[in-house]
Amino acid sequence: MPMVSHPKHIGIVAGPLLELAQLYGVETFYRDSRGWWQDASPDVVSRVLRALGASLDVPTEAAIERAILLRRVEIWQRVLEPVTVAWDGAYPPISLRLPEGSSGRV
């Protein structure tokens, strides 16, 4: 689910913090009104991630790694994705993730 705004831009947010930002869909840089690439500071990215619910009371390496693990589990435990887009009235396949042994009808 990595988001790439510009394939050649390397921001100042890297490593595990960048991975966590990508898991939450948070961009770490943007193009300003002059067309220049601007980076979000690691502190700002950490604050945005906390606002989105990441467990990052203190953004240490260990806390970020734990938050990555928790986010992966959270995504994996979703029964289905929160949004599905139907283009031109055609519904795409929808995957359901259910516990083993579950039964029912959709």
Secondary structure, 3 states (H helix, E strand, C coil): CCCCCCCCCCCCCCHHHHHHHHHHCCCCEEECCCCCEEECCHHHHHHHHHHCCCCCCCCCHHHHHHHHHHHHHHHHCCCCCCCCCCECCECCCCCCCCCCCCCCCC
